[in-house]
């Protein structure tokens, strides 16, 4: 059986690194290539730069080279706010973005670059990991560093849907560093979980479960041309049924925003 070449951008991020590791657990199915900016970070996480291309998503020439020969693309790039300084007692912390790292530059222009070049390269399917909250321009995350991060992420999602390339858009709830594969995952649309959270369920999901969703989205045809929000039931919920049938989960979702 021939392998499918997959490029994972943002592969040195906390979720992206898990996605790459999971894809590499299927060596007969996928040839997974990571794309990241910093050589030292790649070595710290993976031991070497083998199977990686070092580049910035703003660098179209390197990105174009990375996409050559690939069939699938996973977009896990995201802007990251930094705290300006520890806040004084009783004050809220202030955040900023590094030069070149504003949400408009990373979450909109950077993702648009990836989508455009992927389409040019003949990529068959793009999986994009985003965040819930994109329907609310007044969401607190938009105020961090005056970045409007969720607005720009939503704009990129709309662009992907209109691109003509098969897509899967996973809008995760709050990411937590808990073990995956131990919860029931729940899918929804249009931030309904944020507006009306299910009783007794917080709007969070382990990073490992998001990473597993990405891998399964590349394997299951029912994931194509779907966009959805996803959270998880508590790990010890007695009524929860641990999600194992991902095809059925994707079947519950629909396309479009």
N, C-alpha and C positions, 0 to 999 in steps of 0.2 A: 504494500500500500504506500502510495506517495505521501510525503509530508506536506502540510500546509504551512507556508511561511507567514508568520504573524509578527508585526512590529508593535511594540508596547512603548508608547511615549509616556514620560513621567515615571519611568521605571525605577527611579531611586526614591520616589515618594513612599510614604508609609503604606498606602494601599497598592500602588503600582508595583512595589517590590514583591508583595505577596502574590499578585497576579502573575508576574513573570515566573516566580518559583513554582506556582501551581501548573502553569502551562508546560514547564519543563518536566513535570511528572508524567507527561504524555509524549515521550520522545518519538514514538512511532506515528503519532498523529500530527504533532506540531513541531516546527522549527521556530522557536521563539527568540526574537531579537529585541534587546532592550535599547532604549534611546534615552540618554541622560546628559546633563551638562558637565558634571564634575568627575574627573577620573578618580580622585581620592575617595569620593563618596561611593562610586561603583565598586572599588576595591574593598572598601570597608564592609559593604553589604554582601558582595558576591565573591570576594577573594581575588578576582582578576577582572580584566576588561574583556575577556573572551566572550563572544556572543553579544557584545555591546557596540553601539555606535555613539561616539561622543559628539554632541552638538546641541544647539539652541533651536527651539521651534521657530525663532525669528529668522534663522539662517536657512533660506529656502534651498540653497544648493546642497547642503549636508542632508537636509530632510528629504530632498528628492532622491539622493543617493541611497538613503536608508530605506526608502519605500520601493526601490527597484527590485523587482522579482517577488514582492510580497503579495499575498492574496487578501490578507485581513489586517485591519488596523484597530488597535485599542488606544483610545485617548484618555489618559489619566493626568494630563498636565493641569495645573491649577495655580493661580496666584496665591501667595501666602502672606498675610499681614504680620508685621513685627511690632512688638510693643516698643514704644519710644523710650520709655524709662519706667522703672517701678513707680507706681502711683503713690502719692502722699496719702497718709491715713485719712480715710473718709472720702477720697476722690476716686473716680473711675479711671482705669488705665486708658491711655491714648495709643492709637495704632497708626502705622504708616506702612507703605510698601517701598521696597527697594527700587532704585532707578531702573527703568525698563521692566519692572515687575508689577505695574498697575493692572488691575483686572481688565481694563479695556485692551491693554497690550497683550496680556496672556490668555485670558478667558474668551476674548472675542477675536482679535487679530491673529493671535497664535493658533487658536483652534481653526479659524477660517483658513489659514495657511495649510494646516494639516488636511483639512477636508478638500480643498482645491487640488493640492498635489496628489492626494490619494485618488481622487477621481481621474486625474491626468494619468496616473500610474496604472489605472485599471483595477484598483482595489474593489473587491466584491462585497465587502461587509465592514461597516465601522461600528464599533461599540464605544459609546461615549459615557463616561461616568460623571454625573453632575450632582446637584444638591436640590433638595426640596426647598420651597420658599420663593421660587421664581415668579409666582403670580402676584406677590406682594411687594410693591416698590418701597414700602415703608418697613420692610423686614430689618431687624437690628443689624444683621450681617452687612447690609448695604451701607451702613453708617461707618463701618470700620475703615479708617483712613480715607473717608469720603470716596470709597472705591466703587460703590454700586455693583458689587461682585455678582450678586444673583441676577441682576438685570443683564449684565454682559454674558453670563453663562446661558441664560435663556435665549439671548439673541443667537448665540452659536448653535444652540439646539434647533432653533427654527431654520437656520441656514442648512444644517445637516439634513433635516427632513425634506427641504426643498431641493437638495442637491441631486436627487435621482439615484444616489447610492443606497443600497440596503443598509438599514441602521438598526441599532438597539440603543435606546437612551435610558440609563439607569439613574434615577434621581434618589440618592440615598438619604435617609434620615441622619440624625446625629451619629457620627462614627465613634465607636467605642473599641477599646483594645481588649476584647474578650475572645475566648476560643470560638471558632466557627463550627458549624455542623451540629449545633446543640439546641437550635431554636426553630420555631415555626416562623417562616417569613410571610409577610402580608403585603400585597401590592394594591396600589390605588392610583388616583389621578388628581391633577390640579390642586395639590396641597390640601385635600380634604382631611388628611391625617392631622395637619397642623391646625386646621380650623375646628375640627371635631375629633379629637383623639379618641380611639376606641377605649372603652372603660377598662381601667386597670393596666393599660399598655402605654409605655412611654415611647416617644417617636425616635428610637435609636436602633442601631443595627451594628453588629460587629464587623470590623474591616474584613476579617477573613470570610464572612458570609458574602460581602459585596464582591470580593475577589472571586469567590466560587461562582457567583452569578455571572460575572464576566466570562469566565471559562465556559460555563454551560451555555451562555448566549452564543458562543462561537460554535457550539456543537449541536444545538437544537434548532431546527428550522422554525419552530413556533415562536422563536425570539425575534425573527426578522421583521423589521418595520413596526416595532413596538416602542412605546415610550411610557414609562411608569415610575411612580413613587414606590419606595419599598422601606418597610420597617420590620421589626421582629417582636414576637411575643417574648416575655421573660423566659429565661432558660429553664426555670423550675415551675413553669405554669402547668398544673396538672391536666388542663384541658388541651394543651398544645400538642400538635403532631409535628414532629421534626420534619422539615422540608427535605424531601429526597427526590421527588418527581418534579424536576425542573421544567420539563416539557409542559406539564399540566399547569404549573405556575405561570409560565409565559403565555399559555393559552387563555388565562384570565385577563390578560391585558389587551390594550388596543393601540393602534397607531396614532400619529398626530400628537400635538401638544395636549 
